[in-house]
Amino acid sequence: QVQLVQSGGGLGQPGGSLRLSCAASRSIFSIYAMGWYRQAAGKQRELVATFSSGDTTNYADAVKGRFTISRDTAKNTVYLQMNGLKLEDTAVYYCNAKITYGNSWIDYWGQGTQVTVSS
């Protein structure tokens, strides 16, 4: 199991920046994959950016070149730096950790953080 505690986010302006943090209760080296998803009102949850299989990163096309996922292994924390914010980035952002279980994995989620981009 793992507990994920999120911080950051809030209100940002178009073209501005925000940063999200996600602190895990165990070493992130023991976690198969970790990253960020988001869910806008009336839409399905979607992948934003993830780490998997070591240092491999994956970004949604909508955020490539604007968002950066990073991690601090000493703090067991993953970050999402969001630059060049757009109105369509408004959503609840969730930290995700996938922990292997047999031949599959179990998803764990943070509490969610509202990000609102507005002028």
Rosetta blueprint (number, residue, H / E / L):
1 Q L
2 V L
3 Q L
4 L E
5 V E
6 Q E
7 S E
8 G E
9 G L
10 G E
11 L E
12 G E
13 Q L
14 P L
15 G L
16 G L
17 S L
18 L E
19 R E
20 L E
21 S E
22 C E
23 A E
24 A E
25 S L
26 R L
27 S L
28 I H
29 F H
30 S H
31 I L
32 Y L
33 A E
34 M E
35 G E
36 W E
37 Y E
38 R E
39 Q E
40 A L
41 A L
42 G L
43 K L
44 Q L
45 R L
46 E E
47 L E
48 V E
49 A E
50 T E
51 F E
52 S E
53 S L
54 G L
55 D L
56 T E
57 T E
58 N E
59 Y E
60 A L
61 D L
62 A L
63 V L
64 K L
65 G L
66 R L
67 F E
68 T E
69 I E
70 S E
71 R E
72 D E
73 T L
74 A L
75 K L
76 N L
77 T E
78 V E
79 Y E
80 L E
81 Q E
82 M E
83 N L
84 G L
85 L L
86 K L
87 L H
88 E H
89 D H
90 T L
91 A E
92 V E
93 Y E
94 Y E
95 C E
96 N E
97 A E
98 K E
99 I E
100 T E
101 Y E
102 G L
103 N L
104 S E
105 W E
106 I E
107 D E
108 Y E
109 W E
110 G L
111 Q L
112 G L
113 T E
114 Q E
115 V E
116 T E
117 V E
118 S L
119 S L
